[in-house]
Amino acid sequence: MTARIREFLRNRRDDGPCMVLDLDVVRDNYHAFAHALPDTRVFYAVKANPAPEVLALLASLGSCFDTASVAEIEMALAAGATPDRVSFGNTIKKERDIARAFELGVRLFAVDCKAEVEKVARAAPGAQVFCRILCDGAGAEWPLSRKFGCVPEMATDVLEHAHRLGLEAYGVSFHVGSQQRNTGAWDQALASASAIFRECAERGIHLRMVNLGGGFPTKYLKKVPEVESYGEAIFRSLSRHFGNRMPETIIEPGRGMVGNAGVIESEVVLISRKSEEDEVRWVYLDIGKFGGLAETMDEAIRYPIRTRHDGGPKTPCVLAGPTCDSADVMYEKEPYLLPVSLQIGDKVLIEGTGAYTTTYSAVAFNGFPPLRSYVI
Ligand SMILES: *Cc1c(COP(=O)(O)O)cnc(C)c1O
């Protein structure tokens, strides 16, 4: 919570929840990444927060952009990025979207199977491709499952197929899982990547790039390592597995770039109990899973919540959103400690909400408007 955000909220007059994001924090985060991983190009993962002000700031600082759709590519270009600074990093693309990206000048595409390689070869002839490999996501609070990537043993064939079809087999990518609190999580994937580099070289294909993905955490309730520790651990693993043949590297931070730059202000709508004897209070906010806090799914991300009663005694509460949907309960399995003196009508601040909030907010579910966003 920065002084600028506090000042903004003091003067705010409109009603309803909102997310306020401080660009100074994004600038600091960008410099921290650039400093911790000095020989690595930064591709900001646009999906984390595509606010035009965020993209324009990052473009002016020299960032590149990892995009998931043609609309995100257009946003990055509108913010001032040139197409050589844009990667189409989604492994699931319609062929006509690949063609549109190619028309816009994008030359870097992610693939994880031969069918996707064939689409890229037809719609973006001669482009660079990198093959995404599966990563188990252990140690991540928001793991990315098996949806993206192929087993490392298959990647060489996928890249060779690309090479045969006239594409440039450029490298390997992976994502160690979002909110990854283990700085060593990159090691296993880098071992696999170096094996793929060797196998490709044996087939006469010289890969050049390793895309280290995102996963860098933001601070919620638990402590997380500093970005320098990630940089050091990644550098050690790169040296261990690649020796003197260091590849080009890129990172794709999303959460770590914008998470701690944003704060949501919300209001307590109701506090109740399910029976007279019930110890646990139910606290209903004017924001929930459908209003932008989707990452509370399975209670994965636990946001810090500040109130004007902090410092006083706390009791366990179930925390829920305002919609008429029974899934709109954020913390129940592990109740959330909130001040005894919290009252209906109080404002609360939900910290670390600059990433994966505004874009997850439903458009008109139950008649609630999408989460308002202010970038200052
Ligand atoms: C979502 C995503 C990212 C960003 O991940 P964070 O954990 O938010 O840093 C990076 N790369 C790809 C391909 C992604 O899909």
The ligand as an SDF file (V2000), in Angstrom:
LIG
                    3D

 15 15  0  0  0  0  0  0  0  0999 V2000
    0.3960  -16.6540  -17.4400 C   0  0  0  0  0  0  0  0  0  0  0  0
    1.6890  -16.8330  -18.1090 C   0  0  0  0  0  0  0  0  0  0  0  0
    2.8060  -16.1650  -17.6270 C   0  0  0  0  0  0  0  0  0  0  0  0
    2.7990  -15.3120  -16.3810 C   0  0  0  0  0  0  0  0  0  0  0  0
    2.8810  -16.1090  -15.2430 O   0  0  0  0  0  0  0  0  0  0  0  0
    3.0710  -15.4580  -13.8060 P   0  0  0  0  0  0  0  0  0  0  0  0
    3.0890  -16.6380  -12.9010 O   0  0  0  0  0  0  0  0  0  0  0  0
    1.9400  -14.5340  -13.5760 O   0  0  0  0  0  0  0  0  0  0  0  0
    4.3750  -14.7390  -13.8030 O   0  0  0  0  0  0  0  0  0  0  0  0
    3.9920  -16.3230  -18.3220 C   0  0  0  0  0  0  0  0  0  0  0  0
    4.0530  -17.0760  -19.4430 N   0  0  0  0  0  0  0  0  0  0  0  0
    2.9990  -17.7330  -19.9330 C   0  0  0  0  0  0  0  0  0  0  0  0
    3.1430  -18.5290  -21.1720 C   0  0  0  0  0  0  0  0  0  0  0  0
    1.7850  -17.6340  -19.2780 C   0  0  0  0  0  0  0  0  0  0  0  0
    0.7330  -18.2940  -19.7750 O   0  0  0  0  0  0  0  0  0  0  0  0
  1  2  1  0
  2  3  1  0
  2 14  2  0
  3  4  1  0
  3 10  2  0
  4  5  1  0
  5  6  1  0
  6  7  2  0
  6  8  1  0
  6  9  1  0
 10 11  1  0
 11 12  2  0
 12 13  1  0
 12 14  1  0
 14 15  1  0
M  END
$$$$
